[in-house]
Amino acid sequence: MKGLEGNQSRLEEILSRREYQIYYEDNRGLLEILWDAISGWINDLLAEIFDSFVPGSGVGNTIVVIIVACIIAAIITGIFFSVRYFARKKHSKHTLLHTTREMEWRYTEHLKEAERLAQLQQYKLATRHQFLALLLLLHERKQLEAKLWKTNWDYYDELKKADSQLAEGFYEAATFFERVMYGEQEVIDSDFHHVKEKVNHWIMKIEQQAAAQKAGDNG
């Protein structure tokens, strides 16, 4: 009897050693545990839907990997567009047009006002009128519809449907415009001329497109 108890004690001692405990421990990393849980769930789901599906087979494992890759891609895409949406939302409180009178001006009048204000070194207001000229030219050409409640990002989304290249140019100019207008730093001469250069570039392209279209219609 004592011999049996002694053998049992030695067996318990052996089993309590680290090398035996390791065997029973789950040594998988977090990613492995997560992968096993997700792949196991997908395997079970596919096995329920398709009678011919064999979990753990070569084809089955390939299908599971493809499904998991698609899920990860969808999550990354969702995060990207969510970040982009909230980044825009942060700036969406700024509307470009403040009064209906500003909409009644032609874009050329805004360009003249921008130059007048720049000569008075009122660069912030000059920058605003310079950008308004681009907006109202697009409105005149019916490439977007100017409204008091719309933000630059509303106009950008609207332009994408009509002309993706012009939309990207507008986006670049609008991004710089908002940084200048609503940033903490003072608007200086170089800021105004940077916006002016971008705006004039796109005004010239829009006018050239309109002239070419008119010539084509007349021809």
Phi and psi in degrees as a GROMACS rama.xvg file:
@    title "Ramachandran Plot"
@    xaxis  label "Phi"
@    yaxis  label "Psi"
@TYPE xy
-64.5893  -35.5602  LYS-2
-63.4372  -39.6015  GLY-3
-64.7229  -42.8714  LEU-4
-64.5282  -37.3816  GLU-5
-65.4065  -41.8094  GLY-6
-63.2657  -39.2839  ASN-7
-64.9532  -39.8245  GLN-8
-64.5468  -42.6585  SER-9
-64.8272  -37.9419  ARG-10
-63.4931  -42.6109  LEU-11
-64.547  -36.7215  GLU-12
-65.8949  -42.1737  GLU-13
-64.1514  -44.7781  ILE-14
-67.9027  -22.7048  LEU-15
-83.8648  -9.19952  SER-16
-65.5069  157.073  ARG-17
-60.2908  -40.7501  ARG-18
-65.7932  -27.8474  GLU-19
-83.3573  -33.5102  TYR-20
-66.6789  -36.7886  GLN-21
-58.7889  -37.1129  ILE-22
-59.5631  -36.3973  TYR-23
-88.9116  -13.7232  TYR-24
-78.7754  153.839  GLU-25
-89.2828  104.709  ASP-26
-94.2118  11.1716  ASN-27
-70.5686  144.956  ARG-28
-76.3444  174.254  GLY-29
-61.3741  -42.7637  LEU-30
-64.9027  -38.3451  LEU-31
-65.3881  -43.0562  GLU-32
-62.3186  -43.957  ILE-33
-64.2647  -44.2247  LEU-34
-61.0345  -46.0078  TRP-35
-61.6643  -39.0085  ASP-36
-66.8552  -46.2702  ALA-37
-68.0384  -47.2485  ILE-38
-65.1169  -36.4246  SER-39
-63.8603  -41.9094  GLY-40
-64.9463  -42.112  TRP-41
-66.994  -41.3242  ILE-42
-58.4823  -46.4796  ASN-43
-62.7921  -41.9346  ASP-44
-64.7896  -45.5682  LEU-45
-66.0689  -36.2439  LEU-46
-65.0775  -33.876  ALA-47
-72.3006  -37.2035  GLU-48
-78.5399  -43.5351  ILE-49
-115.269  118.059  PHE-50
-64.4307  -30.6922  ASP-51
-81.8133  -8.62667  SER-52
-72.9959  130.134  PHE-53
-114.734  106.511  VAL-54
-60.4399  138.21  PRO-55
88.6113  -10.4442  GLY-56
-75.5605  167.055  SER-57
-60.1532  -47.0114  GLY-58
-65.8627  -41.7205  VAL-59
-61.0115  -43.6244  GLY-60
-64.9456  -38.1721  ASN-61
-62.9283  -43.8478  THR-62
-61.7929  -42.8511  ILE-63
-62.6602  -43.2383  VAL-64
-61.2527  -43.3673  VAL-65
-63.0712  -43.6542  ILE-66
-63.0956  -45.1817  ILE-67
-63.3437  -40.5006  VAL-68
-61.9013  -40.497  ALA-69
-65.3883  -39.7983  CYS-70
-63.3718  -45.2261  ILE-71
-62.8042  -42.8981  ILE-72
-61.8683  -39.973  ALA-73
-65.5273  -39.2651  ALA-74
-65.6916  -45.6091  ILE-75
-61.9528  -42.9406  ILE-76
-62.2033  -42.5636  THR-77
-62.2739  -41.5652  GLY-78
-64.4462  -43.0247  ILE-79
-59.1414  -49.9045  PHE-80
-71.0033  -29.2181  PHE-81
-67.058  -44.6169  SER-82
-61.9909  -42.7708  VAL-83
-64.0548  -40.6272  ARG-84
-63.9269  -47.0179  TYR-85
-71.187  -28.7761  PHE-86
-65.0003  -40.399  ALA-87
-69.3796  -39.1879  ARG-88
-60.8177  -32.5277  LYS-89
-60.3036  -34.2896  LYS-90
-97.8785  -4.83583  HIS-91
-70.9099  -10.5747  SER-92
-72.1516  -14.8552  LYS-93
-90.803  111.824  HIS-94
-96.0642  145.514  THR-95
-80.3508  -45.9855  LEU-96
-87.4242  133.504  LEU-97
-105.712  -31.7515  HIS-98
-137.957  158.389  THR-99
-66.318  -26.7461  THR-100
-61.0412  -37.2212  ARG-101
-63.6791  -31.3094  GLU-102
-75.0797  -23.0953  MET-103
-77.455  -20.3786  GLU-104
-71.6303  147.365  TRP-105
-78.7902  161.1  ARG-106
-64.0182  -31.7013  TYR-107
-64.5024  -32.7708  THR-108
-67.659  -37.3761  GLU-109
-67.2441  -36.3928  HIS-110
-63.5046  -42.6457  LEU-111
-64.2258  -41.5088  LYS-112
-65.7414  -36.55  GLU-113
-62.4877  -43.1827  ALA-114
-65.6986  -41.1949  GLU-115
-62.1153  -45.6222  ARG-116
-68.5287  -34.7195  LEU-117
-64.6836  -37.8882  ALA-118
-65.2489  -28.2399  GLN-119
-87.0674  3.1626  LEU-120
63.9896  26.156  GLN-121
-94.6628  72.3347  GLN-122
-70.0645  -29.9041  TYR-123
-66.0723  -47.5908  LYS-124
-67.6084  -37.6159  LEU-125
-62.4101  -42.2838  ALA-126
-62.0723  -40.5942  THR-127
-63.5483  -46.5791  ARG-128
-66.5967  -33.7702  HIS-129
-62.0901  -43.8431  GLN-130
-72.7297  -34.4362  PHE-131
-60.7038  -33.6992  LEU-132
-59.6657  -44.1558  ALA-133
-63.9359  -44.7784  LEU-134
-60.1924  -46.5227  LEU-135
-75.3669  -25.4236  LEU-136
-65.797  -43.5379  LEU-137
-62.086  -35.8351  LEU-138
-66.506  -44.911  HIS-139
-61.9201  -36.4678  GLU-140
-84.7197  4.31893  ARG-141
60.2191  32.1661  LYS-142
-91.892  -12.9262  GLN-143
-157.834  170.28  LEU-144
-118.739  112.986  GLU-145
-74.2349  131.832  ALA-146
-138.187  151.735  LYS-147
-62.7857  -33.2814  LEU-148
-86.38  -8.80574  TRP-149
-80.8893  148.261  LYS-150
-103.478  171.924  THR-151
-58.8512  -32.273  ASN-152
-76.8147  -26.2879  TRP-153
-66.2488  -42.9749  ASP-154
-65.4313  -39.0279  TYR-155
-61.1249  -46.883  TYR-156
-61.7377  -36.9377  ASP-157
-67.4182  -41.6977  GLU-158
-67.5929  -33.1756  LEU-159
-57.2415  -31.7879  LYS-160
-73.1436  -25.1079  LYS-161
-98.6684  -43.7236  ALA-162
-154.477  101.527  ASP-163
-64.8321  -36.1544  SER-164
-66.3072  -45.122  GLN-165
-64.3945  -37.2366  LEU-166
-61.343  -41.3636  ALA-167
-67.4784  -38.0047  GLU-168
-64.3073  -41.3528  GLY-169
-64.2444  -41.6102  PHE-170
-60.7008  -44.2161  TYR-171
-62.8016  -46.2375  GLU-172
-65.7319  -40.2583  ALA-173
-66.8712  -38.6629  ALA-174
-62.4854  -46.0794  THR-175
-66.5475  -40.9709  PHE-176
-58.5914  -46.6324  PHE-177
-67.4111  -36.616  GLU-178
-64.2377  -38.9706  ARG-179
-71.1772  -46.7497  VAL-180
-73.5301  -38.8912  MET-181
-111.81  4.22824  TYR-182
-78.8453  173.101  GLY-183
-82.2535  -21.7398  GLU-184
-77.2847  155.151  GLN-185
-73.4331  141.099  GLU-186
-79.5371  125.709  VAL-187
-116.687  177.255  ILE-188
-55.1467  -43.5569  ASP-189
-65.8249  -33.7141  SER-190
-62.7382  -47.2396  ASP-191
-59.7527  -45.9322  PHE-192
-69.578  -27.6145  HIS-193
-67.3125  -46.8187  HIS-194
-63.0641  -42.7854  VAL-195
-58.7489  -43.5801  LYS-196
-62.016  -45.4496  GLU-197
-65.7379  -45.7523  LYS-198
-63.5251  -46.4089  VAL-199
-63.1646  -34.4751  ASN-200
-60.2988  -46.3851  HIS-201
-76.7031  -31.0528  TRP-202
-62.012  -43.4729  ILE-203
-62.7969  -42.3033  MET-204
-65.0942  -42.1522  LYS-205
-63.6259  -43.0036  ILE-206
-66.1928  -38.2695  GLU-207
-64.5558  -41.9448  GLN-208
-62.2214  -42.7528  GLN-209
-64.5916  -40.9802  ALA-210
-65.6245  -41.217  ALA-211
-65.5662  -39.8419  ALA-212
-65.6623  -40.872  GLN-213
-64.595  -41.6131  LYS-214
-63.944  -38.7938  ALA-215
-66.2004  -39.0946  GLY-216
-65.9369  -39.7884  ASP-217
-71.0135  -32.49  ASN-218
